[in-house]
């Protein structure tokens, strides 16, 4: 792509190209939220019997293969829409719609997680103010920032990452200091467990829950139409964000389980507060709350930006009402109506619980991840007819491994999650039948011209 194309003024139907590799990586890391390791920390500690780092190693392994598949597809198809676009182009409009519908599940629910924890932690810090006030205020602020434009999000990400980096250093220093005065420390315990949940199945169940931590690289791929030289920058940012985020999760969870080697929490949903108290007392607890809320705000910014662009891509081809979702603001060059729709849906954070949202996010994410791994095989091996040893390894074996690992994690989710997720997919297929008049009309294809 020439420099003139990457810097030209966007037209009425185009998104503004403003993001390079650093901004894309920041976008991915903030979307993942380095401190999201503590969102389900107490839950996964009990599920795995004190083996959260081991569960993260398994999840990172699966996500590394999947991130590579996303990177390959992002280079081949540098357009907004992510798994929806890749699967639609590879397998056809109908299957692409199902992948997009599954992707909507995690993208619609992830902002709710952030708004919910913002309300929980800020209400705990300021008990005189109800949690719903903070939730509504956060939704309003994030919506305005996303309407103004993606550049404002990229700039906010830098400050948020810096704040979390400072906290991580403080947590590491205080945590190691607290361990130095405890005598003998079992360094293998975070991988061998405490015996309360024996067996490998429990680790896989925990690893499946932790998939929601790795949605950042997927979000990066949705910004292909706003990236400079997307065929080069987006794949690099996807891999960097995935490996960096996974490494942070493993290290933080390992240190946390050394500092607080127990699964007996005051409140399992906020088990991180027990860890912070053990590592650094009241000071670290307050610092953690501030950094965590900042990270949740950043994740809300990026997750709402991503889902609004998924809706824009689906609206642009007529799968969703084009007059509403497929429009960009002439002034801001952002999908304003889609962004407002996401804000309205996010108000459900006032009525649902964290466990339910986390389960639904993991279900949707793993469906989309599996579809993208298969898309690499379909696009490069079947459609492009790549042959030879290197092609088979790169375009068949590696994405095949990624698909098997994501499928294994998917089957490790709880029966309730699989049931509700199946209902969501049935509803999506029903809607597709409606818009295609009983599948008698073809599903509109995405317009992939820039």
URJOGI-V436868 format. One record per pair of residues at least 4 apart in sequence whose C-alpha atoms are under 8 Angstrom apart, sorted by the first residue. I is the first residue (numbers start at 0). GAP is how many residues later the second one is. Records with the same first field share a line. If there is no record, write none. Layout:
I: GAP ; GAP
This chain:
0: 4 ; 5 ; 228
1: 4
2: 4
3: 4
5: 11 ; 222 ; 223
6: 10 ; 11
8: 7
9: 4 ; 5 ; 6 ; 7 ; 323
10: 4
11: 316 ; 317 ; 318 ; 321
12: 314 ; 315 ; 320
13: 211 ; 314 ; 319 ; 436
14: 210 ; 211 ; 318 ; 319
15: 209 ; 210 ; 317
16: 208 ; 209 ; 210 ; 211
17: 133 ; 208 ; 209 ; 210
18: 4 ; 5 ; 132 ; 135 ; 207 ; 208 ; 209
19: 4 ; 207 ; 208 ; 209 ; 213
20: 4 ; 212 ; 213 ; 215 ; 216
21: 4 ; 215
22: 4 ; 131
23: 4 ; 130 ; 196 ; 203 ; 210 ; 213
24: 4 ; 195 ; 212 ; 213 ; 215 ; 216
25: 4 ; 128 ; 131 ; 132 ; 135 ; 215
26: 4 ; 127 ; 130 ; 189 ; 192 ; 193 ; 275
27: 4 ; 187 ; 188 ; 189 ; 190 ; 191 ; 192 ; 209 ; 210 ; 213
28: 4 ; 5 ; 132 ; 187 ; 212 ; 216
29: 4 ; 127 ; 130 ; 131 ; 186 ; 265 ; 268 ; 269 ; 272
30: 184 ; 185 ; 188 ; 267 ; 268 ; 269 ; 271 ; 272
31: 4 ; 181 ; 182 ; 183 ; 184 ; 213 ; 267
32: 180 ; 262 ; 263 ; 265 ; 266
33: 130 ; 211 ; 214 ; 215 ; 261
34: 4 ; 129 ; 214 ; 257 ; 260
35: 4 ; 177 ; 256
36: 4 ; 176 ; 212 ; 215 ; 216
37: 4 ; 233 ; 234
38: 230 ; 231 ; 233
39: 4 ; 170 ; 229
40: 4 ; 11 ; 212 ; 228 ; 229 ; 230 ; 231
41: 4 ; 221 ; 223 ; 226 ; 227 ; 228 ; 229 ; 230
42: 4 ; 225 ; 226
43: 4 ; 6 ; 8 ; 162 ; 165
44: 4 ; 5 ; 6 ; 7 ; 218
45: 4 ; 150 ; 151 ; 217
46: 150 ; 155 ; 156 ; 158 ; 159
47: 4 ; 7 ; 145 ; 149 ; 150 ; 154 ; 155 ; 157 ; 158
48: 144 ; 145 ; 146 ; 147 ; 148 ; 149 ; 153 ; 214
49: 139 ; 140 ; 141 ; 143 ; 144 ; 146 ; 207 ; 211 ; 212 ; 213
50: 4 ; 138 ; 139 ; 140 ; 141 ; 142 ; 152
51: 4 ; 138 ; 139 ; 151 ; 154 ; 201 ; 202
52: 4 ; 137 ; 138 ; 196 ; 197 ; 198 ; 200 ; 201
53: 4 ; 136 ; 137 ; 149 ; 196
54: 4 ; 148 ; 149 ; 151 ; 152 ; 155
55: 4 ; 151 ; 154 ; 190 ; 193 ; 194
56: 4 ; 189 ; 193
57: 4 ; 146 ; 149
58: 4 ; 148 ; 149 ; 151 ; 152
59: 4 ; 182 ; 183 ; 186
60: 4
61: 4 ; 340 ; 343 ; 344
62: 4 ; 151 ; 179 ; 339
63: 4 ; 175 ; 178 ; 179 ; 338
64: 4 ; 333 ; 334 ; 336 ; 337
65: 4 ; 303 ; 304 ; 306 ; 307 ; 333 ; 336 ; 337
66: 4 ; 150 ; 151 ; 171 ; 172 ; 175
67: 4 ; 167 ; 170 ; 171 ; 331
68: 4 ; 303 ; 304 ; 307 ; 330
69: 4 ; 148 ; 151 ; 165 ; 168 ; 302 ; 303
70: 4 ; 150 ; 163 ; 164 ; 165 ; 167 ; 168
71: 4 ; 163 ; 304
72: 4 ; 5 ; 13 ; 299 ; 302 ; 303
73: 4 ; 5 ; 8 ; 147 ; 150 ; 156 ; 157 ; 160 ; 161
74: 155 ; 156 ; 157 ; 159 ; 160
75: 155
76: 8 ; 9 ; 154
77: 146 ; 147 ; 152 ; 153
78: 6 ; 143 ; 144 ; 145 ; 146 ; 369
79: 5 ; 141 ; 142 ; 143 ; 144 ; 145 ; 229 ; 230 ; 233
80: 4 ; 5 ; 140 ; 141 ; 228 ; 229 ; 232 ; 233
81: 4 ; 136 ; 137 ; 139 ; 140 ; 228
82: 4 ; 13 ; 16 ; 17 ; 20 ; 285 ; 286 ; 288 ; 289
83: 4 ; 12 ; 13 ; 15 ; 16 ; 19 ; 226
84: 4 ; 11 ; 15 ; 361
85: 4 ; 10 ; 286 ; 289
86: 4 ; 5 ; 8 ; 9 ; 12 ; 284 ; 285 ; 288
87: 4 ; 5 ; 6 ; 7 ; 8 ; 9 ; 357 ; 358
88: 4 ; 7
89: 285 ; 288 ; 289
90: 4 ; 5 ; 284 ; 287
91: 4 ; 353
92: 4 ; 349 ; 350 ; 351 ; 352
93: 4 ; 338 ; 349
94: 4
95: 4
96: 4 ; 222 ; 335
97: 4 ; 327 ; 330 ; 331
98: 4 ; 268 ; 269 ; 272
99: 4 ; 210 ; 268
100: 4 ; 324 ; 327
101: 4 ; 261 ; 262 ; 263 ; 265 ; 266 ; 322 ; 323
102: 4 ; 261 ; 262 ; 264 ; 265
103: 4 ; 203 ; 206 ; 260
104: 4 ; 255 ; 256 ; 259 ; 260
105: 4 ; 254 ; 255 ; 256 ; 257 ; 258 ; 259
106: 4 ; 196 ; 197 ; 199 ; 200 ; 254
107: 4 ; 196 ; 199 ; 234 ; 237 ; 238
108: 4 ; 237 ; 248 ; 251 ; 252
109: 4 ; 190 ; 193 ; 247 ; 248 ; 251
110: 4 ; 188 ; 189 ; 192 ; 193 ; 235
111: 4 ; 234 ; 235 ; 236 ; 237 ; 245
112: 4 ; 236 ; 241 ; 244 ; 245
113: 4 ; 182 ; 183 ; 185 ; 186
114: 4 ; 20 ; 23 ; 24 ; 181 ; 182 ; 185 ; 231 ; 234
115: 4 ; 19 ; 233 ; 234 ; 238
116: 4 ; 176 ; 179
117: 4 ; 16 ; 17 ; 20 ; 175 ; 178 ; 179
118: 4 ; 12 ; 13 ; 14 ; 15 ; 16
119: 4 ; 11
120: 4 ; 168 ; 172
121: 4 ; 5 ; 9 ; 12 ; 171
122: 4 ; 5 ; 6 ; 7 ; 8 ; 11
128: 4
129: 4
130: 4
131: 4 ; 218
132: 4
133: 4
134: 4 ; 214 ; 215
135: 4 ; 211
136: 4
137: 4 ; 159
138: 4 ; 204 ; 207 ; 208
139: 4 ; 203
140: 4
141: 4 ; 155 ; 158 ; 159 ; 162
142: 4 ; 158 ; 161 ; 196 ; 197 ; 200
143: 4
144: 4 ; 7 ; 8 ; 156
145: 4 ; 6 ; 7 ; 155 ; 158 ; 159 ; 188 ; 193
146: 185 ; 187 ; 188 ; 189 ; 192
147: 4 ; 184 ; 186
148: 4 ; 183 ; 184 ; 185
149: 4 ; 155 ; 184
150: 4
151: 4
152: 4 ; 148 ; 149
153: 4
154: 4
155: 4 ; 142
156: 4 ; 141
157: 4
158: 4
159: 4 ; 134 ; 135 ; 138
160: 4 ; 134
161: 4
162: 4 ; 128 ; 131
163: 4 ; 127 ; 128 ; 131
164: 4
165: 4
166: 4 ; 120 ; 121 ; 124
167: 4 ; 84
168: 4
169: 4
170: 4 ; 105 ; 108 ; 109 ; 113
171: 4 ; 80 ; 83
172: 4
173: 4 ; 105 ; 106
174: 4 ; 80 ; 81 ; 84 ; 104 ; 105
175: 4 ; 79 ; 83
176: 4
177: 4 ; 81 ; 100 ; 101 ; 102
178: 4 ; 6 ; 79 ; 80
184: 73
185: 72
186: 71
187: 4
188: 4 ; 5 ; 69 ; 72
189: 64 ; 67 ; 68
192: 4 ; 5
193: 68
196: 5
197: 4
198: 4
199: 4
200: 4 ; 211
201: 4
202: 4
203: 4 ; 205 ; 208
204: 4 ; 204 ; 207 ; 208 ; 209
205: 4
206: 4 ; 202
207: 154 ; 201 ; 202 ; 204 ; 205
208: 149 ; 150 ; 153 ; 204
209: 4 ; 152
210: 4 ; 151 ; 154 ; 155
211: 146 ; 149 ; 150 ; 153
213: 4 ; 28 ; 31 ; 32
214: 4 ; 150
215: 4 ; 25 ; 26
216: 4 ; 20 ; 21 ; 22 ; 24 ; 25
217: 4 ; 20
218: 4 ; 83 ; 84 ; 87
219: 4 ; 14 ; 17 ; 18
220: 13 ; 17
221: 84 ; 87 ; 88
222: 4 ; 83
223: 6 ; 10
224: 5
226: 6 ; 7
227: 5
228: 4
229: 4 ; 5
230: 4
231: 4
232: 4
233: 4
234: 4
235: 4
236: 4
237: 4
238: 4
239: 4
240: 4
241: 4
242: 4
243: 4
244: 4
245: 4
246: 4
247: 4
248: 4
249: 4
250: 4
251: 4
252: 4
253: 4
254: 4
255: 4 ; 5 ; 19
256: 4 ; 5
258: 16 ; 19 ; 20
259: 14 ; 15 ; 18 ; 19
263: 4
264: 6 ; 9
265: 4 ; 5 ; 8
266: 4
269: 4
270: 4
271: 4
272: 4 ; 12
273: 4
274: 4
275: 4 ; 5 ; 6 ; 8 ; 9 ; 12
276: 4 ; 5 ; 7 ; 8
278: 5
279: 4 ; 5
280: 4
281: 4
282: 4
283: 4
284: 4
285: 4
286: 4
287: 4
288: 4
289: 4
290: 4
291: 4
292: 4
293: 4
294: 4
295: 4
296: 4
297: 4
298: 4
299: 4
300: 4
301: 4
302: 4
303: 4 ; 35 ; 38 ; 39
304: 4 ; 34
305: 4
306: 4 ; 35
307: 4 ; 27 ; 30 ; 31 ; 34
308: 4 ; 26 ; 29
309: 4
310: 4 ; 9 ; 14 ; 15 ; 27
311: 4 ; 13 ; 14 ; 15 ; 23 ; 26
312: 4 ; 13 ; 133
313: 4 ; 5 ; 6 ; 11 ; 12 ; 132
314: 4 ; 5 ; 6 ; 7 ; 8 ; 9 ; 10 ; 11 ; 12
315: 4 ; 6 ; 9 ; 10 ; 11 ; 130 ; 131
316: 5 ; 9 ; 127 ; 128 ; 129 ; 130
317: 4 ; 8 ; 126
318: 113 ; 116 ; 124 ; 125
319: 5
320: 4 ; 5
321: 4 ; 5
322: 4
323: 13 ; 14
324: 10 ; 12 ; 13
325: 9
326: 8 ; 9 ; 10
327: 4 ; 5 ; 6 ; 7 ; 8
328: 4 ; 5 ; 6 ; 7
334: 4
335: 4
336: 4
337: 4
338: 4
339: 4
340: 4
341: 4
342: 4
343: 4
346: 4
347: 4
348: 4
351: 4 ; 5
352: 4
353: 4
354: 4
355: 4
356: 4
357: 4
358: 4 ; 54 ; 58
359: 4 ; 57 ; 60 ; 61
360: 4
361: 4
362: 4 ; 47 ; 50 ; 54 ; 55 ; 58
363: 4 ; 57
364: 4
365: 4 ; 40 ; 41 ; 43 ; 44
366: 4 ; 43
367: 4
368: 4 ; 34 ; 37
369: 4 ; 32 ; 33 ; 36 ; 37
370: 4 ; 32
371: 4
372: 4 ; 26 ; 27 ; 29 ; 30
373: 4 ; 25 ; 26 ; 29
374: 4
375: 4 ; 5 ; 19 ; 20 ; 23
376: 4 ; 5 ; 18 ; 19 ; 22 ; 23
377: 4 ; 5
378: 4 ; 5
379: 4 ; 5 ; 6 ; 15
380: 4 ; 5 ; 6 ; 10 ; 11 ; 14 ; 15
381: 4
385: 5 ; 6
386: 4 ; 5
387: 4
388: 4
389: 4
390: 4 ; 5
391: 4 ; 5
392: 4 ; 5
393: 4 ; 5
394: 4
395: 4
396: 4
397: 4
398: 4
399: 4
400: 4
401: 4
402: 4
403: 4
404: 4
405: 4
406: 4
407: 4
408: 4
412: 4 ; 5
413: 4
414: 4
415: 4
416: 4
417: 4
418: 4
419: 4
420: 4
421: 4
422: 4
423: 4
424: 4
425: 4
426: 4
427: 4
428: 4
429: 4
430: 4
431: 4 ; 7 ; 11
432: 4 ; 5 ; 6
433: 4 ; 5
434: 8
435: 4 ; 5 ; 6 ; 7
436: 4
